């Protein structure tokens, strides 16, 4: 079993990679998905915080809300999706 620190660092690195990819897609004018529409709007309203940072914040919020709604039924598989 891997340590929590290892899993947490892997999670943060994954969020950074996803944020970078989403940012590239938006900058290339390829559009954005419903999941990235909220961070994109937030970055337009509050430009001091970058789009990538908003994407990370929004992803964490979505996971927290999912955990609250699913409770104990939420396993590792749902977090990794």
PDB file as gemmi writes it, atoms N, CA and C in Angstrom:
CRYST1    1.000    1.000    1.000  90.00  90.00  90.00 P 1                      
ATOM      1  N   UNK A   1       0.851  -1.179   0.000  1.00  0.00           N  
ATOM      2  CA  UNK A   1       0.000   0.000   0.000  1.00  0.00           C  
ATOM      3  C   UNK A   1       0.892   1.236   0.000  1.00  0.00           C  
ATOM      4  N   UNK A   2       0.580   2.165  -0.852  1.00  0.00           N  
ATOM      5  CA  UNK A   2       1.372   3.385  -0.960  1.00  0.00           C  
ATOM      6  C   UNK A   2       0.986   4.370   0.137  1.00  0.00           C  
ATOM      7  N   UNK A   3       1.938   5.220   0.483  1.00  0.00           N  
ATOM      8  CA  UNK A   3       1.683   6.180   1.557  1.00  0.00           C  
ATOM      9  C   UNK A   3       0.731   7.268   1.080  1.00  0.00           C  
ATOM     10  N   UNK A   4       0.098   7.929   2.051  1.00  0.00           N  
ATOM     11  CA  UNK A   4      -0.826   9.015   1.721  1.00  0.00           C  
ATOM     12  C   UNK A   4      -0.098  10.181   1.070  1.00  0.00           C  
ATOM     13  N   UNK A   5       1.133  10.441   1.493  1.00  0.00           N  
ATOM     14  CA  UNK A   5       1.907  11.540   0.910  1.00  0.00           C  
ATOM     15  C   UNK A   5       2.185  11.276  -0.567  1.00  0.00           C  
ATOM     16  N   UNK A   6       2.502  10.037  -0.898  1.00  0.00           N  
ATOM     17  CA  UNK A   6       2.741   9.676  -2.292  1.00  0.00           C  
ATOM     18  C   UNK A   6       1.472   9.856  -3.114  1.00  0.00           C  
ATOM     19  N   UNK A   7       0.357   9.371  -2.609  1.00  0.00           N  
ATOM     20  CA  UNK A   7      -0.910   9.486  -3.334  1.00  0.00           C  
ATOM     21  C   UNK A   7      -1.349  10.934  -3.472  1.00  0.00           C  
ATOM     22  N   UNK A   8      -1.157  11.739  -2.427  1.00  0.00           N  
ATOM     23  CA  UNK A   8      -1.524  13.155  -2.482  1.00  0.00           C  
ATOM     24  C   UNK A   8      -0.656  13.892  -3.493  1.00  0.00           C  
ATOM     25  N   UNK A   9       0.640  13.601  -3.513  1.00  0.00           N  
ATOM     26  CA  UNK A   9       1.510  14.264  -4.488  1.00  0.00           C  
ATOM     27  C   UNK A   9       1.162  13.836  -5.902  1.00  0.00           C  
ATOM     28  N   UNK A  10       0.824  12.581  -6.093  1.00  0.00           N  
ATOM     29  CA  UNK A  10       0.396  12.100  -7.409  1.00  0.00           C  
ATOM     30  C   UNK A  10      -0.890  12.806  -7.841  1.00  0.00           C  
ATOM     31  N   UNK A  11      -1.795  13.016  -6.901  1.00  0.00           N  
ATOM     32  CA  UNK A  11      -3.049  13.706  -7.180  1.00  0.00           C  
ATOM     33  C   UNK A  11      -2.792  15.145  -7.608  1.00  0.00           C  
ATOM     34  N   UNK A  12      -1.931  15.846  -6.879  1.00  0.00           N  
ATOM     35  CA  UNK A  12      -1.630  17.247  -7.202  1.00  0.00           C  
ATOM     36  C   UNK A  12      -0.944  17.345  -8.563  1.00  0.00           C  
ATOM     37  N   UNK A  13      -0.010  16.463  -8.838  1.00  0.00           N  
ATOM     38  CA  UNK A  13       0.662  16.462 -10.143  1.00  0.00           C  
ATOM     39  C   UNK A  13      -0.346  16.192 -11.257  1.00  0.00           C  
ATOM     40  N   UNK A  14      -1.266  15.287 -11.028  1.00  0.00           N  
ATOM     41  CA  UNK A  14      -2.310  14.994 -12.029  1.00  0.00           C  
ATOM     42  C   UNK A  14      -3.180  16.213 -12.293  1.00  0.00           C  
ATOM     43  N   UNK A  15      -3.560  16.933 -11.237  1.00  0.00           N  
ATOM     44  CA  UNK A  15      -4.357  18.143 -11.415  1.00  0.00           C  
ATOM     45  C   UNK A  15      -3.593  19.198 -12.213  1.00  0.00           C  
ATOM     46  N   UNK A  16      -2.303  19.323 -11.966  1.00  0.00           N  
ATOM     47  CA  UNK A  16      -1.498  20.281 -12.711  1.00  0.00           C  
ATOM     48  C   UNK A  16      -1.436  19.928 -14.195  1.00  0.00           C  
ATOM     49  N   UNK A  17      -1.277  18.652 -14.504  1.00  0.00           N  
ATOM     50  CA  UNK A  17      -1.225  18.207 -15.895  1.00  0.00           C  
ATOM     51  C   UNK A  17      -2.572  18.445 -16.582  1.00  0.00           C  
ATOM     52  N   UNK A  18      -3.663  18.131 -15.900  1.00  0.00           N  
ATOM     53  CA  UNK A  18      -4.997  18.365 -16.467  1.00  0.00           C  
ATOM     54  C   UNK A  18      -5.216  19.854 -16.706  1.00  0.00           C  
ATOM     55  N   UNK A  19      -4.828  20.679 -15.757  1.00  0.00           N  
ATOM     56  CA  UNK A  19      -4.997  22.127 -15.905  1.00  0.00           C  
ATOM     57  C   UNK A  19      -4.201  22.655 -17.086  1.00  0.00           C  
ATOM     58  N   UNK A  20      -2.993  22.154 -17.246  1.00  0.00           N  
ATOM     59  CA  UNK A  20      -2.164  22.579 -18.369  1.00  0.00           C  
ATOM     60  C   UNK A  20      -2.808  22.181 -19.702  1.00  0.00           C  
ATOM     61  N   UNK A  21      -3.311  20.953 -19.794  1.00  0.00           N  
ATOM     62  CA  UNK A  21      -3.956  20.489 -21.019  1.00  0.00           C  
ATOM     63  C   UNK A  21      -5.211  21.279 -21.351  1.00  0.00           C  
ATOM     64  N   UNK A  22      -6.027  21.552 -20.352  1.00  0.00           N  
ATOM     65  CA  UNK A  22      -7.247  22.331 -20.562  1.00  0.00           C  
ATOM     66  C   UNK A  22      -6.903  23.742 -21.033  1.00  0.00           C  
ATOM     67  N   UNK A  23      -5.866  24.312 -20.435  1.00  0.00           N  
ATOM     68  CA  UNK A  23      -5.434  25.649 -20.818  1.00  0.00           C  
ATOM     69  C   UNK A  23      -4.983  25.665 -22.278  1.00  0.00           C  
ATOM     70  N   UNK A  24      -4.256  24.661 -22.705  1.00  0.00           N  
ATOM     71  CA  UNK A  24      -3.829  24.586 -24.106  1.00  0.00           C  
ATOM     72  C   UNK A  24      -5.016  24.478 -25.052  1.00  0.00           C  
ATOM     73  N   UNK A  25      -6.007  23.684 -24.687  1.00  0.00           N  
ATOM     74  CA  UNK A  25      -7.187  23.518 -25.533  1.00  0.00           C  
ATOM     75  C   UNK A  25      -7.940  24.835 -25.683  1.00  0.00           C  
ATOM     76  N   UNK A  26      -8.090  25.560 -24.592  1.00  0.00           N  
ATOM     77  CA  UNK A  26      -8.806  26.841 -24.645  1.00  0.00           C  
ATOM     78  C   UNK A  26      -8.006  27.863 -25.444  1.00  0.00           C  
ATOM     79  N   UNK A  27      -6.705  27.923 -25.235  1.00  0.00           N  
ATOM     80  CA  UNK A  27      -5.870  28.889 -25.962  1.00  0.00           C  
ATOM     81  C   UNK A  27      -5.816  28.588 -27.452  1.00  0.00           C  
ATOM     82  N   UNK A  28      -5.988  27.339 -27.829  1.00  0.00           N  
ATOM     83  CA  UNK A  28      -5.994  26.962 -29.239  1.00  0.00           C  
ATOM     84  C   UNK A  28      -7.363  27.185 -29.878  1.00  0.00           C  
ATOM     85  N   UNK A  29      -8.287  27.786 -29.139  1.00  0.00           N  
ATOM     86  CA  UNK A  29      -9.649  28.047 -29.615  1.00  0.00           C  
ATOM     87  C   UNK A  29     -10.369  26.775 -30.062  1.00  0.00           C  
ATOM     88  N   UNK A  30     -10.129  25.708 -29.331  1.00  0.00           N  
ATOM     89  CA  UNK A  30     -10.809  24.448 -29.621  1.00  0.00           C  
ATOM     90  C   UNK A  30     -12.059  24.300 -28.759  1.00  0.00           C  
ATOM     91  N   UNK A  31     -12.377  25.332 -27.977  1.00  0.00           N  
ATOM     92  CA  UNK A  31     -13.564  25.294 -27.129  1.00  0.00           C  
ATOM     93  C   UNK A  31     -13.246  24.744 -25.759  1.00  0.00           C  
ATOM     94  N   UNK A  32     -14.279  24.592 -24.970  1.00  0.00           N  
ATOM     95  CA  UNK A  32     -14.094  23.990 -23.653  1.00  0.00           C  
ATOM     96  C   UNK A  32     -15.317  23.167 -23.295  1.00  0.00           C  
ATOM     97  N   UNK A  33     -15.127  22.303 -22.340  1.00  0.00           N  
ATOM     98  CA  UNK A  33     -16.202  21.401 -21.931  1.00  0.00           C  
ATOM     99  C   UNK A  33     -16.996  22.034 -20.790  1.00  0.00           C  
ATOM    100  N   UNK A  34     -18.126  21.446 -20.438  1.00  0.00           N  
ATOM    101  CA  UNK A  34     -18.889  21.971 -19.305  1.00  0.00           C  
ATOM    102  C   UNK A  34     -18.084  21.987 -18.003  1.00  0.00           C  
ATOM    103  N   UNK A  35     -17.162  21.050 -17.848  1.00  0.00           N  
ATOM    104  CA  UNK A  35     -16.354  21.012 -16.634  1.00  0.00           C  
ATOM    105  C   UNK A  35     -15.368  22.171 -16.582  1.00  0.00           C  
ATOM    106  N   UNK A  36     -14.930  22.679 -17.732  1.00  0.00           N  
ATOM    107  CA  UNK A  36     -13.974  23.782 -17.741  1.00  0.00           C  
ATOM    108  C   UNK A  36     -14.633  25.137 -17.960  1.00  0.00           C  
ATOM    109  N   UNK A  37     -15.924  25.159 -18.189  1.00  0.00           N  
ATOM    110  CA  UNK A  37     -16.608  26.442 -18.406  1.00  0.00           C  
ATOM    111  C   UNK A  37     -16.602  27.299 -17.148  1.00  0.00           C  
ATOM    112  N   UNK A  38     -16.785  26.693 -15.993  1.00  0.00           N  
ATOM    113  CA  UNK A  38     -16.788  27.454 -14.743  1.00  0.00           C  
ATOM    114  C   UNK A  38     -15.424  28.078 -14.450  1.00  0.00           C  
ATOM    115  N   UNK A  39     -14.318  27.314 -14.514  1.00  0.00           N  
ATOM    116  CA  UNK A  39     -13.018  27.956 -14.289  1.00  0.00           C  
ATOM    117  C   UNK A  39     -12.696  29.038 -15.326  1.00  0.00           C  
ATOM    118  N   UNK A  40     -13.119  28.813 -16.562  1.00  0.00           N  
ATOM    119  CA  UNK A  40     -12.867  29.803 -17.617  1.00  0.00           C  
ATOM    120  C   UNK A  40     -13.602  31.111 -17.302  1.00  0.00           C  
ATOM    121  N   UNK A  41     -14.841  31.009 -16.857  1.00  0.00           N  
ATOM    122  CA  UNK A  41     -15.617  32.191 -16.487  1.00  0.00           C  
ATOM    123  C   UNK A  41     -15.014  32.881 -15.264  1.00  0.00           C  
ATOM    124  N   UNK A  42     -14.615  32.094 -14.275  1.00  0.00           N  
ATOM    125  CA  UNK A  42     -13.999  32.676 -13.075  1.00  0.00           C  
ATOM    126  C   UNK A  42     -12.705  33.413 -13.412  1.00  0.00           C  
ATOM    127  N   UNK A  43     -11.917  32.871 -14.351  1.00  0.00           N  
ATOM    128  CA  UNK A  43     -10.673  33.550 -14.721  1.00  0.00           C  
ATOM    129  C   UNK A  43     -10.948  34.836 -15.491  1.00  0.00           C  
ATOM    130  N   UNK A  44     -12.092  34.909 -16.163  1.00  0.00           N  
ATOM    131  CA  UNK A  44     -12.460  36.154 -16.844  1.00  0.00           C  
ATOM    132  C   UNK A  44     -12.951  37.197 -15.845  1.00  0.00           C  
ATOM    133  N   UNK A  45     -13.626  36.748 -14.792  1.00  0.00           N  
ATOM    134  CA  UNK A  45     -14.145  37.670 -13.780  1.00  0.00           C  
ATOM    135  C   UNK A  45     -13.029  38.138 -12.844  1.00  0.00           C  
ATOM    136  N   UNK A  46     -12.182  37.210 -12.423  1.00  0.00           N  
ATOM    137  CA  UNK A  46     -11.075  37.535 -11.515  1.00  0.00           C  
ATOM    138  C   UNK A  46      -9.759  37.180 -12.227  1.00  0.00           C  
ATOM    139  N   UNK A  47      -9.238  38.070 -13.056  1.00  0.00           N  
ATOM    140  CA  UNK A  47      -8.049  37.747 -13.855  1.00  0.00           C  
ATOM    141  C   UNK A  47      -6.759  37.604 -13.050  1.00  0.00           C  
ATOM    142  N   UNK A  48      -6.767  37.998 -11.783  1.00  0.00           N  
ATOM    143  CA  UNK A  48      -5.570  37.845 -10.953  1.00  0.00           C  
ATOM    144  C   UNK A  48      -5.236  36.377 -10.720  1.00  0.00           C  
ATOM    145  N   UNK A  49      -6.250  35.520 -10.770  1.00  0.00           N  
ATOM    146  CA  UNK A  49      -6.052  34.081 -10.614  1.00  0.00           C  
ATOM    147  C   UNK A  49      -6.125  33.462 -12.004  1.00  0.00           C  
ATOM    148  N   UNK A  50      -5.116  32.697 -12.371  1.00  0.00           N  
ATOM    149  CA  UNK A  50      -5.029  32.157 -13.725  1.00  0.00           C  
ATOM    150  C   UNK A  50      -6.080  31.073 -13.979  1.00  0.00           C  
ATOM    151  N   UNK A  51      -6.285  30.812 -15.245  1.00  0.00           N  
ATOM    152  CA  UNK A  51      -7.245  29.791 -15.656  1.00  0.00           C  
ATOM    153  C   UNK A  51      -6.839  28.413 -15.126  1.00  0.00           C  
ATOM    154  N   UNK A  52      -5.551  28.107 -15.167  1.00  0.00           N  
ATOM    155  CA  UNK A  52      -5.076  26.823 -14.644  1.00  0.00           C  
ATOM    156  C   UNK A  52      -5.330  26.674 -13.154  1.00  0.00           C  
ATOM    157  N   UNK A  53      -5.117  27.755 -12.410  1.00  0.00           N  
ATOM    158  CA  UNK A  53      -5.384  27.717 -10.975  1.00  0.00           C  
ATOM    159  C   UNK A  53      -6.862  27.529 -10.705  1.00  0.00           C  
ATOM    160  N   UNK A  54      -7.703  28.229 -11.464  1.00  0.00           N  
ATOM    161  CA  UNK A  54      -9.150  28.047 -11.310  1.00  0.00           C  
ATOM    162  C   UNK A  54      -9.561  26.614 -11.641  1.00  0.00           C  
ATOM    163  N   UNK A  55      -8.915  26.003 -12.629  1.00  0.00           N  
ATOM    164  CA  UNK A  55      -9.248  24.621 -12.980  1.00  0.00           C  
ATOM    165  C   UNK A  55      -8.913  23.683 -11.826  1.00  0.00           C  
ATOM    166  N   UNK A  56      -7.778  23.894 -11.191  1.00  0.00           N  
ATOM    167  CA  UNK A  56      -7.409  23.073 -10.032  1.00  0.00           C  
ATOM    168  C   UNK A  56      -8.411  23.276  -8.897  1.00  0.00           C  
ATOM    169  N   UNK A  57      -8.733  24.539  -8.612  1.00  0.00           N  
ATOM    170  CA  UNK A  57      -9.692  24.840  -7.541  1.00  0.00           C  
ATOM    171  C   UNK A  57     -11.034  24.173  -7.830  1.00  0.00           C  
ATOM    172  N   UNK A  58     -11.520  24.309  -9.056  1.00  0.00           N  
ATOM    173  CA  UNK A  58     -12.812  23.740  -9.418  1.00  0.00           C  
ATOM    174  C   UNK A  58     -12.797  22.212  -9.337  1.00  0.00           C  
ATOM    175  N   UNK A  59     -11.701  21.593  -9.766  1.00  0.00           N  
ATOM    176  CA  UNK A  59     -11.607  20.133  -9.685  1.00  0.00           C  
ATOM    177  C   UNK A  59     -11.675  19.654  -8.248  1.00  0.00           C  
ATOM    178  N   UNK A  60     -10.988  20.345  -7.356  1.00  0.00           N  
ATOM    179  CA  UNK A  60     -11.020  19.975  -5.935  1.00  0.00           C  
ATOM    180  C   UNK A  60     -12.427  20.170  -5.369  1.00  0.00           C  
ATOM    181  N   UNK A  61     -13.087  21.269  -5.746  1.00  0.00           N  
ATOM    182  CA  UNK A  61     -14.461  21.517  -5.279  1.00  0.00           C  
ATOM    183  C   UNK A  61     -15.399  20.407  -5.745  1.00  0.00           C  
ATOM    184  N   UNK A  62     -15.260  20.006  -7.001  1.00  0.00           N  
ATOM    185  CA  UNK A  62     -16.119  18.935  -7.538  1.00  0.00           C  
ATOM    186  C   UNK A  62     -15.889  17.639  -6.771  1.00  0.00           C  
ATOM    187  N   UNK A  63     -14.645  17.314  -6.458  1.00  0.00           N  
ATOM    188  CA  UNK A  63     -14.350  16.089  -5.711  1.00  0.00           C  
ATOM    189  C   UNK A  63     -14.909  16.165  -4.298  1.00  0.00           C  
ATOM    190  N   UNK A  64     -14.793  17.326  -3.655  1.00  0.00           N  
ATOM    191  CA  UNK A  64     -15.333  17.486  -2.293  1.00  0.00           C  
ATOM    192  C   UNK A  64     -16.853  17.333  -2.294  1.00  0.00           C  
ATOM    193  N   UNK A  65     -17.524  17.960  -3.247  1.00  0.00           N  
ATOM    194  CA  UNK A  65     -18.990  17.847  -3.326  1.00  0.00           C  
ATOM    195  C   UNK A  65     -19.391  16.407  -3.606  1.00  0.00           C  
ATOM    196  N   UNK A  66     -18.647  15.741  -4.485  1.00  0.00           N  
ATOM    197  CA  UNK A  66     -18.937  14.336  -4.776  1.00  0.00           C  
ATOM    198  C   UNK A  66     -18.770  13.480  -3.527  1.00  0.00           C  
ATOM    199  N   UNK A  67     -17.741  13.750  -2.741  1.00  0.00           N  
ATOM    200  CA  UNK A  67     -17.520  13.005  -1.501  1.00  0.00           C  
ATOM    201  C   UNK A  67     -18.655  13.239  -0.513  1.00  0.00           C  
ATOM    202  N   UNK A  68     -19.120  14.488  -0.413  1.00  0.00           N  
ATOM    203  CA  UNK A  68     -20.229  14.801   0.492  1.00  0.00           C  
ATOM    204  C   UNK A  68     -21.496  14.069   0.046  1.00  0.00           C  
ATOM    205  N   UNK A  69     -21.761  14.069  -1.245  1.00  0.00           N  
ATOM    206  CA  UNK A  69     -22.978  13.437  -1.751  1.00  0.00           C  
ATOM    207  C   UNK A  69     -22.928  11.913  -1.669  1.00  0.00           C  
ATOM    208  N   UNK A  70     -21.766  11.329  -1.924  1.00  0.00           N  
ATOM    209  CA  UNK A  70     -21.663   9.867  -1.941  1.00  0.00           C  
ATOM    210  C   UNK A  70     -21.356   9.284  -0.570  1.00  0.00           C  
ATOM    211  N   UNK A  71     -20.755  10.073   0.308  1.00  0.00           N  
ATOM    212  CA  UNK A  71     -20.433   9.588   1.645  1.00  0.00           C  
ATOM    213  C   UNK A  71     -19.458   8.436   1.613  1.00  0.00           C  
ATOM    214  N   UNK A  72     -19.770   7.408   2.365  1.00  0.00           N  
ATOM    215  CA  UNK A  72     -18.871   6.259   2.487  1.00  0.00           C  
ATOM    216  C   UNK A  72     -18.847   5.397   1.235  1.00  0.00           C  
ATOM    217  N   UNK A  73     -19.803   5.577   0.346  1.00  0.00           N  
ATOM    218  CA  UNK A  73     -19.850   4.769  -0.863  1.00  0.00           C  
ATOM    219  C   UNK A  73     -18.786   5.173  -1.885  1.00  0.00           C  
ATOM    220  N   UNK A  74     -18.129   6.297  -1.644  1.00  0.00           N  
ATOM    221  CA  UNK A  74     -17.135   6.783  -2.596  1.00  0.00           C  
ATOM    222  C   UNK A  74     -15.811   6.086  -2.368  1.00  0.00           C  
ATOM    223  N   UNK A  75     -15.377   5.370  -3.383  1.00  0.00           N  
ATOM    224  CA  UNK A  75     -14.098   4.675  -3.300  1.00  0.00           C  
ATOM    225  C   UNK A  75     -13.012   5.404  -4.064  1.00  0.00           C  
ATOM    226  N   UNK A  76     -11.852   4.802  -4.103  1.00  0.00           N  
ATOM    227  CA  UNK A  76     -10.721   5.402  -4.805  1.00  0.00           C  
ATOM    228  C   UNK A  76     -10.996   5.526  -6.290  1.00  0.00           C  
ATOM    229  N   UNK A  77     -11.730   4.617  -6.854  1.00  0.00           N  
ATOM    230  CA  UNK A  77     -12.042   4.648  -8.283  1.00  0.00           C  
ATOM    231  C   UNK A  77     -12.788   5.906  -8.699  1.00  0.00           C  
ATOM    232  N   UNK A  78     -13.709   6.354  -7.879  1.00  0.00           N  
ATOM    233  CA  UNK A  78     -14.460   7.563  -8.201  1.00  0.00           C  
ATOM    234  C   UNK A  78     -13.574   8.802  -8.161  1.00  0.00           C  
ATOM    235  N   UNK A  79     -12.635   8.855  -7.234  1.00  0.00           N  
ATOM    236  CA  UNK A  79     -11.742  10.008  -7.133  1.00  0.00           C  
ATOM    237  C   UNK A  79     -10.835  10.067  -8.353  1.00  0.00           C  
ATOM    238  N   UNK A  80     -10.384   8.923  -8.794  1.00  0.00           N  
ATOM    239  CA  UNK A  80      -9.458   8.889  -9.928  1.00  0.00           C  
ATOM    240  C   UNK A  80     -10.135   9.148 -11.265  1.00  0.00           C  
ATOM    241  N   UNK A  81     -11.447   9.076 -11.307  1.00  0.00           N  
ATOM    242  CA  UNK A  81     -12.149   9.371 -12.552  1.00  0.00           C  
ATOM    243  C   UNK A  81     -12.148  10.837 -12.738  1.00  0.00           C  
TER     244      UNK A  81                                                      
END                                                                             
